[in-house]
Amino acid sequence: MRTNRIYSTLIFSLFISIVIAAPRLTVVAVVDGLTAENLSTLRPFWAQGGLRTLSEEAFQTTVAYPHLVYGGNETTATLMTGVTPDRHGYTMDIYFQRRDRKQHAMLEDDAVHGIGTKLHLSPHSLLSLTMTDKMRLLYPQAKIYAIGIHPETTVLLAGHAANACCWLDCENLQWVATAAYTEGLTSAAFEQNKNDRIATLAARQWTPRMEIPTYTCPTAQERKKGFSYEVKNVLSHAPEANTLVIELALDIQKAEQLGKDATPDMLMLQLNTLSPTAASDQIASAEQEDMYLRLNQDLGFLMEQLDKRIGRTNYQVLVVGRPIAGTAAQTLSDIHMPVQQFNTERAAALTGTYLMALYGHERWVDGCYGQSIYLNRTLIEQKRLSLETMQRQVANFLMDFEGVQIAMPGYEAMRYPLLGSSLCKRHTGDVVFMLQPGWQLMQDEKHAVDNVIDDNPASPLLLWSGTLRPMPQGQLTATDVANLIF
């Protein structure tokens, strides 16, 4: 009896110590284009800096995605929620709306106004709890802020329960926000706007930080002339964008006293490693390598400042890459794996012609997007035709298209293992198809839906903590990441 009492006391004490040791501040950075290969290649060249510290001290692994990856924010939503698109609802950045037969941004919300921007965005269409939402449920007084370069990514990082989120307006050179969050545009962002901080950095010239021969893989053009950009013309893909995100994060930390009390707080950051000419997530130029060098410096500054302000043992940093461009098409072609393009609009137009031949000269197809074709259900009902029969006819028709691996009615696709986890019921078309390996999904002649044409893209993950804590083993799936910080 006494032994059981002692055992219970020990377990309770351990639980209390874990709660007390919980980091006061969690920093989550989702980095566009970050790859494990690039980190490994460049590590010997970092004498110090944030990426150097993380590579030496952090838990490291790779993250695989249990759904189709297109290079959009479907990966961000999965990382933040811990569930796949069939549950969180964010399948692609764009969806087709039957009501007006138009394409819309997934986070578009006319009920919410922008602050300093014409964009109307909110997390309303995100169907699952994010890691920020879970933090809010555990700690109602937590202070949670998201800062990023691109609006949709930043809103997804903020989730439903952040105090505020703001992102760079690279055209007007200011921080902007959405009224979906209680604090709107933070005072720290307002001060930077008032002081023209973004304009100051955007006025710079971006040139190589080192001599060109020092870089590992400069292009032939760079070997001759180096590279040079006016930052204001390429801000979203310039290292200054990362610098601005880090600076605002530190300004918010100071203004809001994040990590200063016993209630855990969060900073959610979106950063970037892709330069203006990057055709792949893999480094193939000096300018892209320069993005990593400067990101290393920015992350080092962030951690150095947090060490001074709240103490090394009081925060943790989670860095995870996000596949954006995958492997370049030319790279695959060089190893005799040519990439071919599948035009969804053309397939939908041919489908419409096919149905006219069967049922008469009417508009049988409402529209298309991605891997879905939407039939004119109103017309089908008026003509007293069988929707299911027409779905199967169209699926069989699409199976004859070069590049199509499988096609089926939408309701059946939801049960297909990989495809089903990548679709959401409310956005799925009447007929859905999946392409064969080596095919790139295009909406039309110019606009790619699928930027990542790798079969199984993976992302690097680094988790650093100032205190000892249990870490997972081996490779993770993207659905595991949301629970790592708790």
Stockholm file with secondary structure:
# STOCKHOLM 1.0

chainA/1-486         MRTNRIYSTLIFSLFISIVIAAPRLTVVAVVDGLTAENLSTLRPFWAQGGLRTLSEEAFQTTVAYPHLVYGGNETTATLMTGVTPDRHGYTMDIYFQRRDRKQHAMLEDDAVHGIGTKLHLSPHSLLSLTMTDKMRLLYPQAKIYAIGIHPETTVLLAGHAANACCWLDCENLQWVATAAYTEGLTSAAFEQNKNDRIATLAARQWTPRMEIPTYTCPTAQERKKGFSYEVKNVLSHAPEANTLVIELALDIQKAEQLGKDATPDMLMLQLNTLSPTAASDQIASAEQEDMYLRLNQDLGFLMEQLDKRIGRTNYQVLVVGRPIAGTAAQTLSDIHMPVQQFNTERAAALTGTYLMALYGHERWVDGCYGQSIYLNRTLIEQKRLSLETMQRQVANFLMDFEGVQIAMPGYEAMRYPLLGSSLCKRHTGDVVFMLQPGWQLMQDEKHAVDNVIDDNPASPLLLWSGTLRPMPQGQLTATDVANLIF
#=GR chainA/1-486 SS CHHHHHHHHHHHHHHHHHHHTSCSEEEEEEEETCCHHHHHHHGGGCSSSHHHHHHHHSEEEEEECSSCCCSSTHHHHHHHHSSCHHHHCCCSSEEEETTTTEEEETTBCTTSCEESSSCCBCSTTCCSCCHHHHHHHHCTTCCEEEEESSHHHHHHHHTTTCSEEEEEETTTTEEEEETTSTTCSCHHHHHHHHTTHHHHHHTSEECCSSCGGGSSSCCHHHHHHCCCEEGGGSGGGSHHHHHHHHHHHHHHHHHHTTTSSSSCEEEEEEEECCCTTCCSSSCCSHHHHHHHHHHHHHHHHHHHHHHHHHCGGGEEEEEEEECSSCSCHHHHHHTTCCCEEEEHHHHHHHHHHHHHHHHCSSCCEEEEETTEEEECHHHHHHTTCCHHHHHHHHHHHHTTSTTEEEEEEHHHHTTSHHHHHTCCTTTCCSEEEEECTTEEEESSSSCBSCCCCCSSCEEEEEEEESSCCCCCCSCEEGGGGGGTTC
#=GC SS_cons         CHHHHHHHHHHHHHHHHHHHTSCSEEEEEEEETCCHHHHHHHGGGCSSSHHHHHHHHSEEEEEECSSCCCSSTHHHHHHHHSSCHHHHCCCSSEEEETTTTEEEETTBCTTSCEESSSCCBCSTTCCSCCHHHHHHHHCTTCCEEEEESSHHHHHHHHTTTCSEEEEEETTTTEEEEETTSTTCSCHHHHHHHHTTHHHHHHTSEECCSSCGGGSSSCCHHHHHHCCCEEGGGSGGGSHHHHHHHHHHHHHHHHHHTTTSSSSCEEEEEEEECCCTTCCSSSCCSHHHHHHHHHHHHHHHHHHHHHHHHHCGGGEEEEEEEECSSCSCHHHHHHTTCCCEEEEHHHHHHHHHHHHHHHHCSSCCEEEEETTEEEECHHHHHHTTCCHHHHHHHHHHHHTTSTTEEEEEEHHHHTTSHHHHHTCCTTTCCSEEEEECTTEEEESSSSCBSCCCCCSSCEEEEEEEESSCCCCCCSCEEGGGGGGTTC
//
